[in-house]
Structure formats: C-alpha cells, structure tokens
Amino acid sequence: MSGTVLPPEQDPSLDPTPTVATMQQLRALLGPAVQAHEAVALFDVGDSACYLLVSEGNQGHPTPVVHYMHLGLHLLTQRTFKRDMPTPAQLEAGIMVVEDAVMPLARLVPPHTVLATRDPLLLQIARQAAGDPELGMWPPAPDCAPPAVTREAIEALFERLVAQSSRHYGGTDRDLPGDPHGAAALLILREALHHWQFTHLRLLPRGMDTVG
C-alpha cells in the first residue's frame, strides 16, 4: 500500500468534509468574526492532500464546496525534505512546490472570506507563532470571536525556521516545529495565507461541533 496514491477525498488524515449543518455550527462559533454576507473557508492539511472548504454567505450557494489541493505533508517531508528537518535549499525547493499547489485555488476564494481551521497541526503552528500554547483551545465567550493568528506572525515563525535551518540561529527554538511534518505544515500555511491573500487565520477549537 505504500505506493498507492489515494484520491484526496479518501485521505484518512483529513477531517471528513463538514455538512451544511456543521458549517452553520462553525459559522456560529466564529461569532462577530464573520458577517452574514461573508463566506467561510475551512482549511485542513493531510498526508496526501489538503482541502479548502468554502461555505458562502447568505447571498451565495448554501451547500459547501470543497476544493482539494493535491499536495500533502508526505510529499514535502519525503521527497523535498528527505524525511528530515529541511535545509535552506530544501525550504526554497518546497516553496516552489507549494506555490504550484496553492496558487490555482486563489481564484476559487470568494471576496470577503474568513479563513478558519480546526486542524490540530495548524492549530499547533498558530500557537507557536503567537507564543501562546493555549490559544484557541476553548470555545470563545458568548458574542466574542475566536482568536486569530496573523499572517505576519506565521511569516515571522517561518523566518525563524529558515534561520535555524541555516544554523544562524542560536540553539534550538522550542516554539518552532520540531519535526518535518510540522515544518511542512508551516510552509503550506505560510504560502496559503500569502497567495490566497488572507491576513488572519481564525482558530476553531476541536470538538465543539458535530463533524458531518
């Protein structure tokens, strides 16, 4: 089975794509972070693929649409990073690989969209970028928006990863991804935020919705 490439919708490492009812629950969790006319895009990373699930606002199509990105953590970690923490050259090569995967999805993101995630690895990276290990672990208070990590914070975390990979960084930063999968997820998130032109990623706590 090691040589078998599953269709992206069969990747067991991806969360099941949410139903209309689940997306309504997630929209409710976002509270004031999303307006009725705005779309919600849910981002999830997997081993062989990633998905961006778009649920349009009250003036759009009610059924969520899932867009698969045919790039996953295994491709980056095994082929580009060679199963180890990446070198600067491997990070540069990874940027080109990820750009090719994320750029086609940019035109599929509606205007006025809020990007959110409940993916455990992306949540961990967001906490590392924010320097807060408990960020987004609990549901927001009533009438409050869930926390967000900024694109600038993700970029700063990536720059620290680059510095550490080139050995110009003193010691090992425990707030950086400590394994190739984490480094790959950080790279994917960094490129997605940039090319999809999102300034924030909203963090949805795990277990606060019914997976559809």
VOLO-24246 format. One line per field, with one value per atom (N, C-alpha, C, O, CB): residue number from 1; x, y, z. Coordinates in steps of 0.001 Angstrom, whole numbers, plus 500000, padded with zeros to 6 digits. Glycine has a CB too. Example, Ala and Ser with C-alpha at 12.3 -4.5 7.8 and 13.67 -1.06 7.14 Angstrom:
BEGIN
seq <- 1;1;1;1;1;2;2;2;2;2
px <- 513190;512300;513200;514236;511308;512850;513670;512900;513409;514084
py <- 494310;495500;496700;496681;495527;497750;498940;500030;501138;499402
pz <- 507800;507800;507800;508465;509046;507080;507140;507870;508039;505725
This chain:
BEGIN
seq <- 1;1;1;1;1;2;2;2;2;2;3;3;3;3;3;4;4;4;4;4;5;5;5;5;5;6;6;6;6;6;7;7;7;7;7;8;8;8;8;8;9;9;9;9;9;10;10;10;10;10;11;11;11;11;11;12;12;12;12;12;13;13;13;13;13;14;14;14;14;14;15;15;15;15;15;16;16;16;16;16;17;17;17;17;17;18;18;18;18;18;19;19;19;19;19;20;20;20;20;20;21;21;21;21;21;22;22;22;22;22;23;23;23;23;23;24;24;24;24;24;25;25;25;25;25;26;26;26;26;26;27;27;27;27;27;28;28;28;28;28;29;29;29;29;29;30;30;30;30;30;31;31;31;31;31;32;32;32;32;32;33;33;33;33;33;34;34;34;34;34;35;35;35;35;35;36;36;36;36;36;37;37;37;37;37;38;38;38;38;38;39;39;39;39;39;40;40;40;40;40;41;41;41;41;41;42;42;42;42;42;43;43;43;43;43;44;44;44;44;44;45;45;45;45;45;46;46;46;46;46;47;47;47;47;47;48;48;48;48;48;49;49;49;49;49;50;50;50;50;50;51;51;51;51;51;52;52;52;52;52;53;53;53;53;53;54;54;54;54;54;55;55;55;55;55;56;56;56;56;56;57;57;57;57;57;58;58;58;58;58;59;59;59;59;59;60;60;60;60;60;61;61;61;61;61;62;62;62;62;62;63;63;63;63;63;64;64;64;64;64;65;65;65;65;65;66;66;66;66;66;67;67;67;67;67;68;68;68;68;68;69;69;69;69;69;70;70;70;70;70;71;71;71;71;71;72;72;72;72;72;73;73;73;73;73;74;74;74;74;74;75;75;75;75;75;76;76;76;76;76;77;77;77;77;77;78;78;78;78;78;79;79;79;79;79;80;80;80;80;80;81;81;81;81;81;82;82;82;82;82;83;83;83;83;83;84;84;84;84;84;85;85;85;85;85;86;86;86;86;86;87;87;87;87;87;88;88;88;88;88;89;89;89;89;89;90;90;90;90;90;91;91;91;91;91;92;92;92;92;92;93;93;93;93;93;94;94;94;94;94;95;95;95;95;95;96;96;96;96;96;97;97;97;97;97;98;98;98;98;98;99;99;99;99;99;100;100;100;100;100;101;101;101;101;101;102;102;102;102;102;103;103;103;103;103;104;104;104;104;104;105;105;105;105;105;106;106;106;106;106;107;107;107;107;107;108;108;108;108;108;109;109;109;109;109;110;110;110;110;110;111;111;111;111;111;112;112;112;112;112;113;113;113;113;113;114;114;114;114;114;115;115;115;115;115;116;116;116;116;116;117;117;117;117;117;118;118;118;118;118;119;119;119;119;119;120;120;120;120;120;121;121;121;121;121;122;122;122;122;122;123;123;123;123;123;124;124;124;124;124;125;125;125;125;125;126;126;126;126;126;127;127;127;127;127;128;128;128;128;128;129;129;129;129;129;130;130;130;130;130;131;131;131;131;131;132;132;132;132;132;133;133;133;133;133;134;134;134;134;134;135;135;135;135;135;136;136;136;136;136;137;137;137;137;137;138;138;138;138;138;139;139;139;139;139;140;140;140;140;140;141;141;141;141;141;142;142;142;142;142;143;143;143;143;143;144;144;144;144;144;145;145;145;145;145;146;146;146;146;146;147;147;147;147;147;148;148;148;148;148;149;149;149;149;149;150;150;150;150;150;151;151;151;151;151;152;152;152;152;152;153;153;153;153;153;154;154;154;154;154;155;155;155;155;155;156;156;156;156;156;157;157;157;157;157;158;158;158;158;158;159;159;159;159;159;160;160;160;160;160;161;161;161;161;161;162;162;162;162;162;163;163;163;163;163;164;164;164;164;164;165;165;165;165;165;166;166;166;166;166;167;167;167;167;167;168;168;168;168;168;169;169;169;169;169;170;170;170;170;170;171;171;171;171;171;172;172;172;172;172;173;173;173;173;173;174;174;174;174;174;175;175;175;175;175;176;176;176;176;176;177;177;177;177;177;178;178;178;178;178;179;179;179;179;179;180;180;180;180;180;181;181;181;181;181;182;182;182;182;182;183;183;183;183;183;184;184;184;184;184;185;185;185;185;185;186;186;186;186;186;187;187;187;187;187;188;188;188;188;188;189;189;189;189;189;190;190;190;190;190;191;191;191;191;191;192;192;192;192;192;193;193;193;193;193;194;194;194;194;194;195;195;195;195;195;196;196;196;196;196;197;197;197;197;197;198;198;198;198;198;199;199;199;199;199;200;200;200;200;200;201;201;201;201;201;202;202;202;202;202;203;203;203;203;203;204;204;204;204;204;205;205;205;205;205;206;206;206;206;206;207;207;207;207;207;208;208;208;208;208;209;209;209;209;209;210;210;210;210;210;211;211;211;211;211;212;212;212;212;212
px <- 500810;500000;500845;500323;499084;502150;502984;503067;503267;504366;502915;502992;501639;501561;503653;500580;499240;498946;499142;498198;498470;498081;496568;495871;498605;496058;494616;494052;494733;494273;492811;492127;492065;491953;490702;492132;492208;491053;491232;492264;489858;488711;488774;487984;487439;489719;489885;491085;491411;490027;491735;492882;492380;491662;493628;492741;492201;492726;492165;492518;493788;494327;493569;493749;495790;492723;491899;490611;490042;491580;490162;488848;487790;487939;488559;486735;485615;485100;485024;484471;484749;484244;482920;482028;484073;482777;481577;480328;480408;481776;479194;477905;477456;478120;476854;476321;475746;475483;475785;474442;474918;474608;475871;475887;473853;476927;478175;478772;479259;479179;478739;479271;478467;479031;479276;477179;476378;476817;476849;474884;477157;477659;479008;479259;477773;479877;481183;481044;481771;482073;480105;479858;479388;479791;478802;478535;478078;479241;479288;477001;480185;481357;482205;482823;482203;482238;483027;482444;483157;483124;481140;480518;480730;480510;481047;481156;481317;482495;482689;481486;483272;484387;483903;484650;485344;482654;482126;480751;479911;482048;480537;479255;478377;478872;479448;477086;476150;476449;476228;474734;476952;477205;478570;478857;477102;479409;480766;480810;480015;481699;481762;481997;482939;483702;482571;482871;483808;484575;483981;483064;485888;486737;487447;488154;487768;487259;487854;489036;488886;486803;490214;491447;491902;491942;492554;492248;492676;493837;493788;491498;494878;496029;496065;495773;497348;496428;496502;497809;498690;495344;497923;499156;499363;500476;499159;498285;498424;497733;497911;497882;496957;496231;495832;495932;494987;495382;494779;493441;493219;495714;492556;491340;491013;491343;490180;490345;489785;488289;487857;490451;487511;486068;485431;485581;485505;484722;484153;482644;481952;484502;482145;480718;480358;480786;480334;479578;479266;478273;477620;478710;478169;477274;475827;475480;477668;474985;473544;473097;471944;472816;473996;473654;474266;474161;474108;474902;475563;474909;473797;477008;475627;475113;475152;476166;475934;474073;474031;474904;475287;472617;475221;475988;477489;477973;475626;478238;479692;480342;479913;480322;481369;482117;483544;484197;482100;484020;485364;486306;486011;485369;487441;488489;489719;490244;488815;490170;491327;492614;492675;491173;493623;494967;495778;495963;495620;496253;496904;498365;499300;496819;498503;499801;499554;498663;500524;500339;500184;501508;502557;499503;501443;502634;503652;504856;502255;503184;504122;504976;506172;503376;504365;505135;506275;507405;504230;505978;507017;508068;509266;506402;507617;508585;509449;510639;507862;508876;509627;510426;511589;508690;509816;510500;511344;512443;509494;510831;511541;512455;513601;510555;511951;512757;513594;514422;511863;513396;514167;514037;515003;515636;512811;512454;513215;513312;512695;513753;514488;514066;513367;516035;514494;514223;514893;516034;514723;514202;514698;515902;516057;513610;516747;517838;517299;516179;519024;518069;517604;517286;516297;518656;518103;517846;516554;515803;519025;516300;515075;513845;512783;515140;513978;512874;512585;511424;513193;513623;513429;512733;511815;514781;513166;512514;511069;510178;513288;510844;509496;508569;507391;509529;509094;508280;507737;506558;509105;508581;508132;507090;506119;509315;507289;506323;504967;503927;506845;504987;503743;503057;501834;504003;503839;503246;502453;501344;504337;503019;502329;501005;500070;503216;500930;499709;498663;497469;500043;499101;498128;497616;496482;498744;498424;498018;496743;495937;499130;496502;495250;493997;492929;495239;494112;492940;492619;491529;493142;493569;493356;492123;491377;494588;491907;490761;489437;488375;490941;489482;488271;487816;486777;488497;488592;488233;487355;487812;489516;486119;485246;485773;486499;483816;485403;485717;485040;483999;485267;485641;485068;484888;483779;483712;486002;486005;486823;487881;486562;486335;487049;487661;486954;486093;488975;489679;489766;490131;491095;489427;489445;490006;490070;488017;490408;490878;490553;490460;492390;490382;490312;491301;491258;488868;492197;493203;494208;494778;493918;494442;495316;496723;497283;495417;497296;498658;498705;499628;499228;497728;497686;497406;497936;496625;496580;496348;497640;497922;495259;498417;499688;500642;501313;500330;500706;501585;501140;501970;501606;499837;499320;499715;500075;497787;499647;500034;501525;501934;499676;502333;503763;504039;504887;504510;503321;503531;503110;503744;502758;502035;501539;502266;502133;500064;503038;503719;502773;503050;504481;501641;500629;500195;499433;499399;500661;500350;498888;498471;501195;498099;496693;495754;494538;496361;496291;495464;494477;494870;496349;493218;492205;491830;491208;492659;492185;491857;490408;489852;492782;489800;488448;487546;488017;488434;486258;485335;485325;485537;483918;485084;485053;483867;482872;485006;483986;482869;481709;481919;483309;480501;479352;479583;480090;478096;479201;479315;480763;481028;478562;481694;483103;483621;483174;483955;484559;485162;486254;486902;485732;486474;487599;488910;488941;487521;489985;491264;491751;491308;492306;492671;493238;494749;495270;492618;495436;496863;497025;496318;497683;497941;498109;499084;499912;498595;498962;499902;501323;502279;499501;501462;502790;503411;504618;502711;502596;503128;503578;504603;502079;502817;503212;504487;505372;502083;504587;505793;507004;508080;505612;506831;507940;508375;509570;507543;507427;507779;508536;509502;506517;508109;508805;510228;511161;508025;510395;511735;512650;513848;511660;512091;512891;513263;514362;512127;512343;512666;513790;514690;511419;513735;514800;516128;517154;514459;516100;517337;517916;519124;517086;517049;517538;518083;519079;516422;517435;517900;519266;520034;516900;519565;520860;521910;523034;520722;521518;522430;522908;523958;523624;522129;522444;521635;521664;522187;520913;520047;520662;520991;518571;520812;521455;520592;519549;521833;521006;520281;519048;518827;519893;518243;517016;515832;515712;516919;514973;513818;512671;512172;513410;512259;511191;509845;508905;511103;509732;508494;508439;507485;508326;509458;509430;508936;509051;510826;508388;508057;509289;510380;507510;509097;510237;510423;511304;510106;509600;509721;509383;508818;508792;509719;509479;508015;507710;509994;507093;505670;505260;504529;504796;505728;505411;505996;505345;505908;507243;507871;507100;506925;509337;506640;505871;504544;504138;505624;503863;502588;502763;501934;501928;503841;504126;504347;503839;505357;505086;505339;504042;503807;506338;503203;501935;501060;500482;501197;500958;500131;500678;499913;500049;501964;502574;502249;501866;504092;502402;502135;500641;500260;502669;499801;498358;497900;497147;497601;498335;497945;498391;497668;498532;499575;500112;499361;498886;501601;499248;498677;497161;496578;499086;496514;495054;494686;493507;494435;495698;495534;494664;493772;494924;494947;494323;495285;496472;493896;494774;495620;495545;496396;495227;494515;494318;493831;493227;493315;494109;493548;492839;493463;494654;491530;490753;490910;490947;489262;491002;491276;490020;489524;492429;489515;488319;488720;489501;487371;488206;488588;488073;487000;488069;488830;488411;487266;487188;489587;486375;485324;484154;483305;485889;484081;482965;481921;481107;483474;481937;480955;480689;481386;481435;479706;479390;479946;479475;477883;480943;481546;480539;479959;482832;480331;479310;479838;479088;478695
py <- 498790;500000;501262;502350;500005;501138;502326;503078;504292;501953;502374;503049;503480;504042;502170;503237;503582;505031;505471;502662;505779;507168;507227;506982;508080;507546;507603;508872;509897;507537;508821;510058;510974;510484;509768;512283;513182;513022;513158;514606;512732;512599;511337;511180;512599;510429;509215;509280;508284;508033;510412;510564;510473;511365;511928;509415;509260;510294;510452;507887;510997;512008;513332;514203;512240;513487;514686;514510;513419;514998;515593;515565;515300;515756;516894;514580;514468;515857;516741;513609;516047;517361;517639;516790;517442;518801;519086;519218;519565;520354;518939;519111;520568;521391;518162;520861;522201;522531;523634;522311;521575;521815;522079;522952;520623;521324;521521;522886;523568;520415;523292;524603;525719;526758;524784;525529;526522;526614;527703;526177;525474;525481;526179;526953;524051;525902;526555;528061;528859;525941;528432;529863;530524;531642;530072;529819;530360;530520;531494;529454;529569;529677;530891;531486;528419;531265;532424;533724;534720;532476;533726;534892;536162;536173;535083;537237;538516;538557;539560;539605;537491;537471;537329;537621;536330;536882;536704;537358;537186;535198;538112;538743;537814;536877;540099;538079;537178;537025;535956;537678;538090;538029;537428;537174;539413;537198;536727;535200;534493;537213;534722;533290;532842;533638;532920;531556;530933;529866;529036;530319;529890;528880;528100;528679;529531;526800;525915;525195;524532;524884;525324;524775;523588;523657;525850;522486;521262;520664;520607;520241;520218;519616;518121;517698;520301;517327;515885;515335;516082;515218;514026;513380;513445;513680;511946;513236;513222;514386;514583;511944;515156;516278;517251;516946;515790;518418;519395;519792;519621;520650;520322;520850;522229;522582;519903;522992;524282;524178;524110;525463;524165;524024;525398;526042;523021;525840;527184;527109;526418;527897;527816;527950;529420;530276;527441;529705;531093;531676;530948;531196;533001;533702;533595;532781;535151;534423;534296;534673;534443;535150;535247;535578;534596;534789;536987;533552;532595;531235;531073;532474;530253;528883;528281;528404;528014;527631;527131;525901;525645;526803;525139;523909;524195;524803;522881;523775;523988;523286;522211;523478;523912;523371;523090;523962;524359;521886;521514;521550;520993;520114;522212;522297;521581;521958;523795;520562;519799;520346;520716;518320;520388;520745;519453;518804;521822;519090;517790;517858;517623;517332;518180;518242;517998;518604;519616;517110;516811;516808;517080;515487;516497;516531;515477;515717;516340;514306;513248;513625;513338;511975;514271;514663;515592;515417;515340;516577;517521;516864;517056;518694;516084;515526;514442;514349;514958;513629;512514;512903;512520;511391;513657;513966;515226;515279;514109;516240;517524;517653;518081;518667;517282;517412;516173;516189;517695;515091;513850;513280;512778;514099;513368;512780;513373;512740;511305;514578;515224;516686;517175;515091;517376;518808;519464;519133;519442;520388;520905;521817;522537;521640;521767;522714;523960;523935;522087;525049;526234;525925;526427;527334;525115;524774;523969;524160;523987;523074;522281;523147;522909;521126;524141;525069;525872;526103;526018;526289;527021;526136;526577;527518;524896;523968;523715;523620;522639;523607;523397;524555;524350;523161;525777;526952;526840;527103;528252;526454;526343;525249;525418;526071;524121;523026;523468;523212;521792;524132;524545;525645;525644;525020;526583;527649;527066;527517;528593;526071;525455;524828;524750;524400;524379;523730;524726;524528;522766;525799;526709;527773;528231;527379;528172;529293;529027;529949;529631;527816;527608;527794;528092;526230;527621;527774;529228;529534;527024;530137;531544;532110;532890;532374;531725;532269;531667;532143;532019;530634;529978;530518;530107;528484;531436;532030;533254;534205;532422;533254;534412;535658;535556;534108;536829;538053;538011;537378;539318;538686;538782;537392;536977;539525;536696;535356;535344;535968;534325;534638;534442;533050;532062;534619;532969;531688;531167;531900;531827;529899;529283;527872;527292;529259;527337;525949;525334;526018;525867;524015;523213;522062;521122;522678;522141;521117;521134;522186;521333;520001;520007;520534;521264;518613;520168;520602;522100;522785;519814;522612;524050;524831;525926;524371;524278;524929;524996;526007;524182;523923;523910;524955;525653;522521;525068;526055;527466;528331;525875;527698;529018;529375;530518;529060;528412;528671;528972;529839;527466;528262;528539;529939;530656;527491;530325;531651;532757;533810;531779;532509;533517;533490;534421;533323;532429;532305;532010;532347;533553;531373;531072;529623;529318;532041;528719;527291;526935;525821;526476;527858;527566;528317;528272;527905;528997;529804;528921;527941;530596;529276;528583;527212;526435;528455;526892;525569;525462;524365;525242;526603;526596;527458;528358;527088;527185;527998;529440;529694;527412;530376;531781;532067;531342;532700;533109;533545;533996;534347;534694;533991;534438;535814;536725;534465;535945;537209;537646;538814;538302;536711;537019;536160;535031;536781;536719;535987;535064;535387;536960;533928;533077;533768;534664;531707;533369;534027;533772;532849;533556;534615;534501;534668;535313;535553;534077;534312;535112;534868;532953;536051;536915;536303;535459;538302;536748;536320;536746;536021;536908;537916;538383;537472;537231;539810;536962;536057;534738;534186;535797;534227;532998;533234;532379;532498;534374;534699;534783;534292;536025;535401;535510;534134;533885;536393;533247;531889;531172;530457;531093;531356;530723;531271;530513;530939;532564;533149;532591;532413;534677;532318;531690;530264;529802;531699;529565;528219;528264;527425;527544;529239;529397;529679;529096;530536;530583;530926;529716;529485;532049;528937;527755;526723;526057;527138;526587;525607;525966;525087;525478;527260;527688;527799;528240;529007;527383;527374;528762;528912;526507;529779;531138;531525;532669;532126;530543;530783;530059;528876;530297;530784;530176;529136;529472;531227;527885;526829;526380;526754;527285;525564;525039;525745;525782;523512;526296;527056;526083;525458;528154;525957;525005;525474;524682;524788;526747;527256;527090;527535;528710;526450;526117;524688;523875;526296;524374;522970;522090;522408;522802;520986;520147;518924;518109;519723;518771;517603;518014;519086;516448;517177;517558;517818;518689;516483;517060;517297;518705;519392;516242;519127;520475;521539;522542;520677;521320;522269;522338;523418;521878;521192;521159;521888;522642;519704;521673;522345;523852;524615;521805;524283;525713;526307;527388;525960;525624;526113;526204;527199;525198;525184;525202;526354;527075;523863;526531;527605;528966;529860;527503;529126;530405;530772;531906;530347;529815;530086;530284;531112;528947;529540;529694;531083;531733;528620;531543;532870;533947;534912;533145;533775;534782;534782;535830;534538;533639;533593;533702;534141;532319;533309;533466;534820;535158;532333;535594;536974;537065;537906;537828;536188;536260;536901;536574;534859;537808;538448;537751;537969;539899;536902;536214;534791;534479;536982;533953;532602;532447;532520;531505;532231;532047;530613;529674;532378;530449;529164;528635;529214;529273;527521;526904;525740;524887;526432;525685;524590;523267;523191;524846;522225;520876;520431;520810;519890;519617;519001;519884;519501;518514;521080;521969;521995;522916;523378;521002;520927;519462;518590;521671;519195;517848;517629;518245;517590;516765;516525;515837;514814;515692;516436;515871;514804;514236;516929
pz <- 500000;500000;500000;499754;501191;500273;500378;499066;499064;500839;497937;496663;496137;495044;495672;496874;496433;496762;497895;497077;495760;495960;496059;495074;494811;497224;497426;496805;496771;498924;496312;495949;497163;498287;495406;496973;498138;499098;500309;497682;498577;499465;500324;501255;498656;500012;500798;501741;502388;499879;501828;502725;504168;504618;502470;504905;506265;507248;508333;506785;506892;507798;507715;508566;507494;506696;506588;507387;507437;505109;508009;508636;507571;506437;509382;507907;506965;506599;507453;507569;505338;504936;505636;505623;503396;506240;507023;506152;504974;507824;506746;506098;506218;506848;506713;505602;505724;507189;507645;504905;507923;509335;510148;511016;509922;509864;510596;510288;511190;510254;509015;508663;509321;509666;507147;509500;510211;511662;512235;510127;512262;513637;513719;514642;514176;512747;512734;512511;513102;511648;511653;511437;512739;513060;510313;513476;514753;515729;516481;515361;515722;516593;516253;517136;516494;514976;514560;515079;515200;513050;515390;516002;515200;513989;517387;515861;515164;514184;513497;516172;514113;513157;511716;510783;513492;511525;510180;510095;510978;509805;509016;508762;507925;507298;508054;507921;507250;505761;505192;507434;505122;503685;503353;502183;503087;504349;504109;504011;504629;505220;503219;503128;504238;504786;501752;504558;505499;504738;504050;506749;504860;504231;505331;506156;503246;505336;506348;505716;504690;506904;506327;505767;506598;507826;505707;505914;506584;505801;504572;506709;506495;505832;506139;507257;506279;505128;505290;504764;504339;504591;504799;504368;502861;502390;504813;502107;500650;499969;498767;500102;500699;500121;501221;502410;499350;500806;501708;501102;499904;501927;501932;501338;501886;503018;501581;501023;501375;501114;499963;500556;502170;502042;502201;503239;503090;501175;501141;501325;500577;499814;502317;502571;502382;503157;504013;501357;501028;502021;502770;499607;502014;502924;502491;501635;503027;503090;502878;501467;501103;503870;500670;499294;498298;497086;498975;498805;497935;497983;498485;498304;497446;497394;498790;499477;496398;499231;500615;500868;502009;500981;499824;500011;499987;499033;498925;501007;500989;499790;499370;502302;499263;498130;498591;499165;496909;498343;498771;497576;496519;499428;497761;496748;497299;498346;496374;496602;497068;496476;495303;496711;497303;496876;496842;497872;497832;495680;495510;495963;495198;494036;497205;497871;499337;499933;497632;499927;501341;502062;501478;501523;503339;504177;503770;503857;505626;503323;502952;501759;501732;502655;500762;499579;499960;499505;498545;500793;501200;502076;501870;501932;503059;504003;503361;503662;505217;502490;501928;500691;500558;501587;499789;498530;498605;498052;497423;499288;499310;500509;500376;499305;501696;502912;503194;504105;504096;502428;502602;504010;504584;502289;504561;505858;507045;508097;505815;506881;507964;508021;507133;507763;509066;509102;507901;507578;510435;507236;505960;506096;507083;505262;505083;504931;504233;503722;504131;504199;503457;501992;501459;503524;501344;499949;499806;498849;499371;500751;500692;500966;500391;501697;501829;502047;500776;500439;503218;500081;498817;497799;497108;498253;497707;496781;497200;496355;496713;498501;498998;498689;498397;500470;498753;498427;497005;496767;498586;496073;494684;494518;493780;493764;495207;495133;495691;495085;495903;496846;497477;496674;496536;498903;496144;495328;494166;493877;494799;493507;492370;492784;491987;491724;494040;494517;495006;494782;495628;495674;496287;495324;495465;497486;494353;493505;492707;492573;492558;492162;491425;492275;491740;490834;493597;494449;494757;495241;495732;494477;494826;494130;494723;494459;492886;492138;492601;492203;490641;493430;493909;495264;495780;494004;495837;497130;496870;496236;497956;497338;497102;497812;498801;497571;497303;498059;499427;499603;497274;500372;501721;502335;502672;501681;502467;503049;504333;504408;502045;505332;506598;506569;506370;507842;506766;506781;508209;509129;506166;508382;509715;509605;508522;510344;510745;510782;512121;513140;510509;512093;513317;513215;514009;513558;512228;512005;513161;513450;510644;513826;515010;514734;515552;515568;513585;513296;513003;513444;512113;512271;512014;513293;513478;510961;514173;515460;516274;516917;516249;516243;516965;516405;517165;516897;515094;514472;514832;515112;512946;514825;515187;516619;516900;515030;517508;518903;519006;519780;519796;518233;518229;517690;518220;517396;516637;516049;517006;517069;514737;517752;518685;520020;520815;518913;520279;521558;522703;523854;521851;522378;523397;523230;522313;523287;524094;523914;524148;523830;524836;524697;524963;524032;524217;526393;523045;522151;521381;520749;521169;521441;520670;521192;520468;519291;522415;522955;523425;523493;524104;523748;524283;523418;522724;525736;523458;522665;523152;524338;522722;522260;522683;523589;523585;521467;524347;525190;524305;523144;526146;524836;524041;523428;524081;524902;522166;521425;521217;520934;522154;521356;521112;519953;519744;522398;519220;518112;518634;519630;517059;517989;518376;518045;517201;517670;518693;518439;517025;516343;519437;516614;515274;515359;516269;514310;514396;514226;512933;511955;514185;512933;511768;510770;511114;512198;509540;508502;508869;508596;507126;509484;509881;510933;510907;510411;511860;512878;512262;512660;513960;511290;510606;509810;509789;509681;509161;508398;509319;508979;507638;510483;511431;511924;512082;512621;512165;512584;511477;511747;512968;510241;509126;508994;508730;507818;509172;509088;510175;509953;509198;511336;512395;512018;512324;513728;511351;510880;509846;509866;510281;508949;507948;508634;508285;506955;509619;510326;511038;510995;511330;511699;512399;511415;511701;513248;510256;509282;508716;508325;508157;508673;508166;509261;509022;507464;510489;511641;512038;512663;511341;511669;512099;513324;513778;510970;513847;514999;516187;516107;514731;517286;518433;519118;519678;519410;519083;519771;519018;517865;521139;519698;519129;519766;520991;519328;518953;519415;519662;518727;518381;520898;521211;520679;520606;522716;520304;519730;518213;517574;520087;517634;516218;516037;516954;515583;514867;514598;514805;514333;513154;515516;515878;515020;515294;517269;513965;513102;511671;511458;513585;510686;509282;508950;508135;508375;509583;509306;509742;509027;510025;510905;511359;510454;510162;512762;510004;509085;507769;507206;508823;507281;506030;506198;505314;505582;507325;507557;507670;507173;508815;508322;508415;507029;506730;509303;506197;504841;504048;503362;504117;504133;503408;503892;503079;503577;505203;505744;505338;504979;507269;505391;505012;503567;503281;505204;502663;501256;501003;500176;500387;501701;501520;501951;501225;502311;503106;503568;502586;502338;504952;502037;501120;499794;499356;500875;499157;497809;497802;496811;497125;498895;498979;499576;499683;499822;499963;500437;501695;501798;499335;502631;503944;504933;504956;504429;505744;506752;508105;508966;506909;508295;509572;509334;508308;510457;510299;510353;511683;512741;510172;511627;512848;513349;512555;512605;514664;515273;515950;516916;516278;515422;515974;516868;516448;514849;518082;518988;518494;517894;520393;518742;518379;519270;520439;518482;518703;519499;519832;520637;520732;519224;519547;518439;518376;519805;517573;516512;516236;516755;515234;515438;515021;513647;512691;515050;513508;512209;511334;511700;512327;510125;509250;508357;507562;508427
